[in-house]
Amino acid sequence: MRGRDEETGEYLDISRSENRRNALEVLALGEQLVGLTPAQLAKLPIPEDLLPHIEYSKRITSHGARKRQLAFLAKHMRREEDATLQAIRDALDVTSEVSRREVAQMHRVEQWRDRLIAQGDAALGEFVAAFPDADRQQLRTLVRNAVAEKAKNKPPRAFRELFQVLRGLVLAAGGAALAADGDIDADDLAQDDADDATFDLEQDIDQDDDALED
């Protein structure tokens, strides 16, 4: 329902540009929901009527069908109350922050592993300085075995064990003192499907706008 201007009494219309902006925000939210695991979805205040649409979207692998389903999901989400969608966003902000930290932490563990294998004792000295609880000899052995495995094209047992040992040390230290070269931006999200769905979504928006004007 449209509001009225308090001074003139005229009806206030939502512009098409604002309508599109709001709809694209909902589309992005829908894309986020589709990318979550069932356990993650269960923690969010998602209305029961939306869950089947989300689950169906997760099963679609065809590119064209997926972008159409994302637009369809967004259209259903736009029928929900603003407060409902905001509650979902608020809950996502909390879980996403934890997930971003975990992903960033795992990327940095991978960086340390790759540096140790590529640079040997030079990187090992830096790691031990940052994580004093590390067993230098254990890590040196694992690094040498991982290098040998790769050279002989053997199963990467030491490679995987090295990652687990590094991960344990990093987690025990709370992720602090991470001095691996380069920064990982854990906020980078794949937007291809959402971008492809935009055209279908805007067609739906235009149809809704035209219906309101009639």
Protein Blocks (a to p, Z undefined) as FASTA:
>chain_A
ZZddfklopacdddfklmmmmmmmmmmmmmmmmmpcfklmmmpccdfklmmmmmmmmmpm
bfklmmmmmmmmmmmmmmpcfklmmmmmmmmmmmmmmmmmmmmmmmmmmmmmmmmmmnom
mlmmmmmmmmmmbcfklmmmmmmmmmmmmmnopafkklmmmmmmmmmmmmmnnopaiabe
hiddfkbccfklmmmmmmmmmmmmmmmmmmmmZZ
